[in-house]
Each structure stands twice: as C-alpha cells, then as structure tokens.
C-alpha cells in the first residue's frame, strides 16, 4: 500500500477572489498577480465559491454486460456559485442586472439610471477564481468562456447587508479550448508518494585529469562544467538552463570523475518522463579517451492511477 497521507496537502483558503475580463483574455500561465484587463469583483463572502461539474454521456450497452461496452462524454458543464458582499459595486450590478458595465456609470448628480432589459443580450466573459491559503498553497481556476446563469434577487432588509448570489457557467472556447483550466501551487509539499521522478546518472570514463564537459537537456546545452565537478556544480549548471527551473534538480554523489553524479528530476518536472541528457566530452583532457556517459536509472511517470 502506498501511504499518501500528508498534512501539508490539507487546504484551507484564507481568501477567495473572483476576476472577470473580456472574452479572449489569455489564461494565466503562472501565479503572478493579474493586471488589466482583469477586474476584481470585490469582497466575496467567506463561504467562497462552490464549484460543480455535470457530465452528459452516451453509452453503448450490450446484453449480459454489467458495464457499458463503450462510453463517450458528450458534454461537460462547469459552474461556480459565490456570494458578493459589495452589492452596490457597479460591476456586481452589471452582472446581476445583465447590462453592460457602461450602463451603470453615474450620470447627472452621480446617479446611475438604466433599465433592466426584458430581452438582454448574451454576455460572455473570461473568469478567474483564486483560492489562496496563507503559507503558499493556492488553487486557481480559469473559465475561458462563462456567463452569469443564476442570480438571486436583492434582499434589501434593514438589519443586514445585501449579499446577492451569483452563478457562473463555463463553456468551451471558440477554438474548443477547455472550459476550465487549473493552476495549483502545492506550497512545497512532498509529492513523491504520488509520482515517480526520473533519475539519470552522469559518469565520466577514461580517467581525465583536466578540462571540462557540457550536458545537453532537451536541446539546451550547459556552460562548461569542470572535469572534477561536485554534485552541486552539476545542479547549478543544469538549473541555469531556461527549460529547468530552480528546484527541478536534486543532485547527489560525485565528485567526478571518480564517482558518478545522480540527478533526480522534481519540481515542475516531477512525475515526467523527461528527455535523456547527453554529454559532450570534447573539452576533457588527459586520461584515455575520456567520455561522458548518461544513463537513465529510473524513468519518470505518474505512479498511482495512470
């Protein structure tokens, strides 16, 4: 049995933020703060957002078969429901009343005057929902194309704040982009029980006495590495490549050429069958026909359900 219990993977959001942007706004590729054209919907209730998925499928059943012999998902709908605390926000009013944001702009005397449309047009936007935990963990969800499909009426009681509830439904994009995309920051938690990381061994044969060598990973080549490099030297050289991030490599063993260096790929390359490195020994001197030999000792792959 693989024991995957890890208290670091418990997630308690300390904030929940929602953003909206014009249709066609690119999804974030990392978790740097978003800027224009993204607009924050303001304070949301502590209940955060409730995400749901509904799938429709067609199944082919045969006599005597307990399970369908073929099945295909024909439609998958994503929805999120949240409560807005800033009910007087122009953006919240525009979404609730299904009008353009320009309609709720203040006019004479600072008063916004607009009509609720009896047959409003369909208004699709890009949406971004951030659940953030103090300490580093975060889960971001991006809707490539979503619209408000559920609106509660304003309860304008005099003894409580007005907090309307909004439901957003996400759909696939115009070019069949997935309706929802994720970014997850695990906050440095140990994920090794879930994935097997690739390890590659770097050895130098021929007993060189000087010079240097290089390593190439996925078409990118390191700067020169001294012939008697330590594991730390190899790690530094590899992490200087633009396709390997800091923390993607753990190096042990060494120093070369007497003892091989073993590199384990983690971080953004965890659980990935990465490209095998190659070595160039042209800069090594002394010894007898020195060479750099890279051997994959364990292939990276998802290890539990794939």
N, C-alpha and C positions, 0 to 999 in steps of 0.2 A: 504494500500500500504506500502510495506517495502522500506524505503528510504535508499539505499546503497551508496549514494554519499559520497566520501571520497577523498579529495585532496591528502592524503598520499599514495593513491594507484595509482596515476599517476606515470609513469615510464619513466625516461629519462636516457638512458645508456650514461655514460661518457667514457666507454671503451668497446671494443668488441674484445675478444681473441678467437683464434682457436687453438686447440691442436690435434695432431694425435699420435696414439700408435699402436703397433702390435695387430692384431686380437686376441681376447680373453682377452684383458686387462679389468679388472673389472671396472664397473661403480662406480663413487664416491657415497658414502652414506651420505656425509655431504659436507660442503663447505670449508673445509680446503684446503690450496694450494696443487695443484697436483705436483707430482715429477716423476722421471724416472719410467716407460718408456715413459711418456708423453713428447712430444716435441712441443714447441710453434712454430707456423707458422710465427711469427714475426709481424711487424706492418701491420695492415689491414686498409683499407680506412675508413673514418668517416661515410660512408654510412652503415657500419656494415654488418649484414647478413640478407638476405631476405629468410624467411622460408615459405615453401609451402607444402600442403598436397593434395594428389589426391586419391580419393577412387573409386574403381570399385565395383559394386554390382550387384547381380542378384535379380530380383523382380518377384513375382507371382501376376499377375493381374487377377481379375475376372470381369465378365460382371456386369456393373452397379456400380462398386466400384470406387470411386474417387481416393482413395489412394490404393497402393498395399496391399493385404491382408497378404503378407509375404515378408520379405526383408532380405537379408544377404549380408554383406560386404565380398567380396571375395579377395580383395587386397587393401592395403593402402600403398602408396609410399610417403616418406618424402624426401624433397630436401631442400638444403640451397645454396644460391648463395652469394659469397662475393668477394671483390677485394683485392688482395695482393699488398702492397706497396713495399715490398722487392723482386722485381722481379729477382734479382741476387742471392737470397738465394738458397743454394744447395737443401734444402727441397722443395722450391717452384718450382725449375727447375725439380726436380724428379717427382713431381705431375703433372706439366704441360706437360712434355715430356713423361710421363708414363714409366719411367725407375726406376730401383732400386736406392735407395739413394747412394749405393756404386759406382754406375756408374758415378756419378758427383763429386766424390772425386778428388782433384787435384793430378796430377802426376808430371812428369818432368817439372821443371820450374814453378810449381804452376798452371799448365794449366789442366783443365778437358777436356778430349777428349772422346766422346761417340757418338754412332749412335742412331738416333731415330728409334725405332723398327717398321717395317711395320706390323707385327702381334704381338703386345705386349700381354703379359700375363695379366690376370685379377688380379688387386692388390686391396685387401680389407683391410681396417684398422678400428680401433675404432677411433671415433671422439668425441671431446668435445668442445662445443661452450659456452662461458661465456659472458653474457651481464651484466655489472656491473654499478650501479648508485652510485655516491658519497652520503654517508649518510647511506648505509647499505643494500638497496634493491639489489637483484640480481636474474637473471634467467639463469640457466644452462641447456643445452640440450646435451644429450649423445646419439650418434649413436652406436649401438652395432656392426654394420657391414655396412660400407659405402665405396663407391668408387667414384673417380672423373669421372663424366659422361659428364661434359661440360667444355671446355677450350677455351678461346678466344686467338687469336694469339697476339703476342707481337707487339705493335705499337711503333716502335723504332724511334719516332720523336726526333729531336734535341732540341726542345723548350719545352719539358715536360718530366716528369718522365714516365717510362714504368710501367704500372699497369695492369697486366693480371687479368681476371675474371675467377673464378673457381666455378663450380657447383658440389656439392657432393650429391649423392643419398644414402639414408639409407635403409637397408633391415632388415628383422627379423634375429635373430641369429640362430646358428646351432641347438640349442635346443628350437627353437621357442620363444626366448626372444623377447620382443617388440623392434621394430626398433628404437624407440626414447623414452628416459626416461627424466623426468624433475626433477630439484631441484629448488625450489623457496623460497627465503628469503623475507618475506614481510616487513622486517625492523621495526617490532614493530607496524605496523598499526592495528587499531581496526577492527577486522573481525567479531565482534559479530552480525552485521546485516545479515551475510551470513549463520551463523551456530548457532544452539542452543547447549550450553555447558551443560554437565551433572553436576548436583549438588547432593551431598549426605550430609545428616545431621548426626552428631555424637552426641549422647546423652548418659548420664550416669544415670542410675536409681539406687534406693536403698540408696541414700544419703551416699556414703562412706566418711570417714573422713581422709583417708591417702592412701598411697601405689601408685601403678602405673598400667598402662594398655598398651596394644600394639594394633596396627592396621595392618591388612594384606591386601595388594593390589596385585592382580594378582600373588599370590604365594610367594610374598616377604613380610617380617614382619619387622616392625619398631623396633627401640630400645625402651626401656621403656619410656613411657610418663607419667608425673606426674599427679595425680588424678585431680588436680585443674588447668590443663593446660589452657593457653590462646590460642586464635586462632593462634597467631604467633608460639607458641610451637608446635601445631599440624602441621602447614605448614612446619616447619623446619624438623620435624621427617619424614614426608612423602617425602619431596624433597631430603632426604638423601638416599632414595631407588634408585637403579640403573635403575629402569624402570619408574621413574618420574624425569623429568628434572627440573632444576631451572626455575621458571616461569610457570610451568604446573598447579600449585595450587594457588587459591585465597581462603583464609580462613577468615570468619567473625563470629561474635557472641562471645560466651564464656564470662567469663571463665567457664570451667566445675567445678564441676558437676551441678551447678545451671542453667546455660544457655547453650544450645546446640551450637556446632560449625558447621557452614555450609561451606563445601568445594566445590568450583566450579572448574571444570577441564578446563583449556585452554591451550595455547601454542601448543605443539605438540599433545596434546590430545583434542584440540578444535573440536567440532562437532562430537565427537566419543562416541558411547555407550560403556563406559568403564565398566570393571568388578566391581561389587559391593564390597566395602570393608567389612571386617569382623573385629570384635573386640574381644579381649581376656581380661577378667576382673579378671583373677586368681590372679593378684598382688594387687588388691584393698583391702583395709582394712576398718573395721568399717561399720556402716550402717546396712541395712537389705538386704542381698543377692544382692549386687551390680552387675550390668551388664552393658555392653557396647552395645548400640543399634544403628545400622547404617541403615538409611532409605534413599532410592533414592527418592529425591523430584522432580527431572526433569531428564529425560533420554536425553543423548546427541545424536544428529543426525544432518545431513545436513538439512537445513530448507527451501530451496528455490525450487530447481529443482528436487531433488531426491524423 
